[in-house]
Amino acid sequence: MKYGPYLAIFVVAAVAAYAAAIGFGSMSFEDGLAERVVTHLLALTFFALLIERAVEVIVNNKFMKRELDVDAEVVKLRRKCAILQSALDMELQQPVPAMTDQAALAAANDAKNATIKRLRDQIRAAKKDKIEADQVAMPQREELGTEKAAFAATTATVLGGLVALTGTTVLSEFVDITSISAANKFLGLFDQAQFFVAVDVLFTALILAGGSDGIHQIVKGFLSAKDDMVLT
């Protein structure tokens, strides 16, 4: 959308102006902010890991049968190839019995060679069928993968929201909410403290939904910036 960013900036500015007009003010940070940031974010990593495992179980339970159905033909042909290859290996290792009758010996060799040729032809045909089955299943795998990713993201956000609703949030650990001055209710619905809690829950849900790797990146970035400030 061409004008989307400008519209978003305008809306945010209008809301900010309205909030300032009804008395919404700034809040002060808690003491020892740097230590609080690292400690609290690392603690949230534990909850993010729990959510990741829970999402993995939920997604597997929901999509496992469909994944098995999509790859059923490929798995069957792969097993067929393995069985035929084992039979061929055994046939190649099996020696032709020693015979004094040259005609019988020639017949035995011809039978062995015919069996080897038949097995190789069957393996070749099975591999071709497996490739074709894999190509047929590929679009279904891609579609299923996209659906799984969307479902996992939604589930992670919901679980993150539930964790945040228990009081395990991010912003409240860093901000002194008691410093909020009295103000009129925003659109007559909620005051600044209530709005802060709502934003904190939403923000925490999104942070947790991003997974433990995302929180680690935040912690690393913060520690790097802190070290740069100390050096300067």
C-alpha positions as CSV (number, residue, x, y, z in Angstrom):
1,M,0.0,0.0,0.0
2,K,1.6,3.2,-1.2
3,Y,0.3,5.5,1.5
4,G,0.1,3.0,4.3
5,P,3.1,4.1,6.3
6,Y,2.1,7.8,6.1
7,L,-1.4,6.9,7.2
8,A,0.0,4.8,10.1
9,I,2.2,7.8,11.2
10,F,-0.8,10.1,11.0
11,V,-2.9,7.8,13.1
12,V,-0.2,7.3,15.7
13,A,0.4,11.1,15.9
14,A,-3.3,11.8,16.3
15,V,-3.7,9.2,19.0
16,A,-0.6,10.5,20.8
17,A,-1.9,14.1,20.6
18,Y,-5.3,13.0,22.1
19,A,-3.6,11.0,24.8
20,A,-1.5,14.0,25.8
21,A,-4.6,16.2,25.8
22,I,-6.4,14.0,28.3
23,G,-3.4,13.8,30.6
24,F,-1.4,10.7,29.6
25,G,2.2,11.3,30.7
26,S,5.6,9.7,30.6
27,M,6.7,7.0,33.0
28,S,10.1,6.6,34.7
29,F,12.3,3.5,34.4
30,E,13.0,1.2,37.3
31,D,16.3,1.4,39.0
32,G,19.0,-1.0,37.7
33,L,17.4,-1.2,34.3
34,A,20.3,-2.8,32.5
35,E,20.4,-5.8,34.9
36,R,16.6,-6.0,34.9
37,V,16.6,-6.2,31.1
38,V,19.1,-9.0,30.8
39,T,17.7,-11.0,33.7
40,H,14.1,-10.7,32.8
41,L,14.6,-11.5,29.1
42,L,16.6,-14.5,29.9
43,A,13.8,-15.7,32.2
44,L,11.4,-15.1,29.4
45,T,13.5,-17.4,27.2
46,F,12.5,-20.3,29.5
47,F,8.8,-19.6,28.8
48,A,9.6,-19.2,25.1
49,L,11.2,-22.6,25.0
50,L,8.2,-24.1,26.7
51,I,5.9,-22.5,24.2
52,E,8.1,-23.8,21.3
53,R,7.9,-27.4,22.6
54,A,4.1,-27.0,23.2
55,V,3.6,-25.7,19.6
56,E,5.7,-28.5,18.2
57,V,3.5,-31.1,19.9
58,I,0.3,-29.4,18.9
59,V,1.4,-29.0,15.3
60,N,2.7,-32.6,15.1
61,N,-0.6,-33.9,16.5
62,K,-2.6,-31.9,14.0
63,F,-0.6,-32.5,10.8
64,M,1.1,-35.9,11.3
65,K,-1.6,-37.9,9.6
66,R,-1.7,-35.6,6.6
67,E,2.1,-35.7,6.3
68,L,2.0,-39.5,6.4
69,D,-0.7,-39.6,3.8
70,V,1.2,-37.2,1.5
71,D,4.4,-39.3,1.7
72,A,2.7,-42.7,1.9
73,E,3.4,-43.6,-1.8
74,V,7.0,-42.3,-1.6
75,V,7.7,-44.3,1.6
76,K,6.2,-47.5,0.1
77,L,8.4,-47.2,-3.0
78,R,11.5,-46.4,-1.0
79,R,10.9,-49.6,1.0
80,K,10.4,-51.5,-2.2
81,C,13.7,-50.2,-3.6
82,A,15.5,-51.2,-0.4
83,I,14.0,-54.7,-0.4
84,L,14.9,-55.2,-4.1
85,Q,18.4,-53.9,-3.5
86,S,18.9,-56.3,-0.6
87,A,17.7,-59.2,-2.8
88,L,20.1,-58.1,-5.6
89,D,23.0,-57.9,-3.1
90,M,22.2,-61.4,-1.9
91,E,22.0,-62.7,-5.4
92,L,25.3,-61.2,-6.4
93,Q,27.0,-62.7,-3.3
94,Q,25.5,-66.1,-3.9
95,P,28.0,-68.3,-5.8
96,V,27.0,-70.7,-8.5
97,P,27.4,-74.3,-7.3
98,A,30.4,-76.1,-8.8
99,M,29.2,-78.5,-11.5
100,T,31.0,-81.0,-13.8
101,D,28.2,-80.8,-16.3
102,Q,29.0,-77.8,-18.4
103,A,25.4,-77.6,-19.8
104,A,24.0,-77.5,-16.2
105,L,26.7,-75.0,-15.2
106,A,25.8,-72.7,-18.1
107,A,22.1,-73.0,-17.3
108,A,22.8,-72.1,-13.7
109,N,24.8,-69.0,-14.7
110,D,22.1,-68.0,-17.2
111,A,19.5,-68.3,-14.5
112,K,21.6,-66.3,-12.1
113,N,22.2,-63.6,-14.7
114,A,18.5,-63.5,-15.6
115,T,17.6,-63.1,-11.9
116,I,20.2,-60.3,-11.5
117,K,18.9,-58.5,-14.7
118,R,15.3,-58.9,-13.5
119,L,16.1,-57.4,-10.1
120,R,18.0,-54.5,-11.6
121,D,15.1,-53.8,-14.0
122,Q,12.7,-53.9,-11.0
123,I,15.0,-51.5,-9.0
124,R,15.2,-49.2,-12.0
125,A,11.4,-49.1,-12.4
126,A,10.8,-48.7,-8.7
127,K,13.3,-45.7,-8.5
128,K,11.6,-44.1,-11.5
129,D,8.2,-44.6,-9.8
130,K,9.6,-43.1,-6.5
131,I,10.8,-40.0,-8.3
132,E,7.5,-39.5,-10.0
133,A,5.6,-40.0,-6.7
134,D,8.0,-37.6,-5.0
135,Q,7.3,-35.0,-7.7
136,V,3.5,-35.5,-7.3
137,A,3.8,-35.1,-3.5
138,M,6.0,-32.0,-3.6
139,P,3.3,-29.4,-4.2
140,Q,1.3,-31.0,-1.4
141,R,4.3,-30.9,0.9
142,E,4.8,-27.2,0.1
143,E,1.1,-26.4,0.8
144,L,1.2,-28.4,4.0
145,G,4.4,-26.7,5.1
146,T,2.8,-23.2,4.5
147,E,-0.3,-24.2,6.5
148,K,1.8,-25.7,9.3
149,A,3.9,-22.5,9.6
150,A,0.8,-20.3,9.7
151,F,-0.9,-22.6,12.3
152,A,2.3,-22.7,14.4
153,A,2.6,-18.9,14.4
154,T,-1.0,-18.5,15.4
155,T,-0.7,-21.1,18.1
156,A,2.5,-19.6,19.5
157,T,0.8,-16.2,19.7
158,V,-2.2,-17.6,21.5
159,L,0.0,-19.4,24.0
160,G,2.2,-16.4,24.4
161,G,-0.9,-14.3,25.2
162,L,-2.1,-16.9,27.8
163,V,1.3,-16.7,29.5
164,A,1.3,-12.9,29.4
165,L,-2.2,-12.9,30.9
166,T,-0.9,-14.8,33.9
167,G,1.3,-11.7,34.7
168,T,4.5,-12.8,33.1
169,T,5.1,-9.7,31.1
170,V,7.9,-7.6,29.7
171,L,7.4,-3.9,30.0
172,S,6.1,-3.9,33.7
173,E,9.5,-5.1,34.8
174,F,11.3,-2.0,33.4
175,V,8.8,0.8,34.0
176,D,7.6,2.3,37.3
177,I,3.9,2.2,36.7
178,T,3.2,4.0,40.0
179,S,4.7,7.2,38.5
180,I,1.7,7.5,36.1
181,S,-0.2,10.7,36.8
182,A,-4.0,10.8,37.0
183,A,-5.6,11.2,33.6
184,N,-9.0,11.1,32.0
185,K,-10.0,7.8,30.4
186,F,-9.0,7.2,26.8
187,L,-12.2,7.5,24.8
188,G,-14.0,7.0,28.1
189,L,-12.9,3.3,28.2
190,F,-9.6,3.0,30.1
191,D,-6.9,5.0,31.9
192,Q,-3.2,5.0,31.2
193,A,-2.4,2.3,33.7
194,Q,-5.0,0.0,32.1
195,F,-3.8,0.8,28.6
196,F,-0.2,0.1,29.7
197,V,-1.2,-3.4,31.0
198,A,-3.1,-4.2,27.7
199,V,-0.1,-3.1,25.6
200,D,2.3,-5.0,27.9
201,V,0.2,-8.3,27.5
202,L,0.1,-7.8,23.7
203,F,3.8,-7.0,23.5
204,T,4.8,-10.0,25.6
205,A,2.6,-12.3,23.6
206,L,4.3,-11.3,20.4
207,I,7.8,-11.5,22.0
208,L,7.1,-15.0,23.3
209,A,5.6,-16.1,20.0
210,G,8.8,-15.1,18.2
211,G,10.6,-17.9,20.1
212,S,13.7,-18.2,22.2
213,D,16.0,-17.3,19.3
214,G,14.4,-13.9,19.0
215,I,14.8,-13.1,22.7
216,H,18.5,-14.2,22.5
217,Q,19.0,-11.8,19.7
218,I,17.5,-9.0,21.8
219,V,19.7,-9.9,24.7
220,K,22.9,-10.1,22.5
221,G,22.0,-6.7,20.9
222,F,21.5,-5.1,24.3
223,L,24.7,-6.5,25.8
224,S,26.6,-5.4,22.7
225,A,25.2,-1.9,22.9
226,K,26.0,-1.8,26.7
227,D,29.6,-2.9,26.1
228,D,30.0,-0.2,23.4
229,M,28.8,2.5,25.8
230,V,31.2,1.3,28.5
231,L,34.1,1.4,26.0
232,T,33.3,5.0,25.0
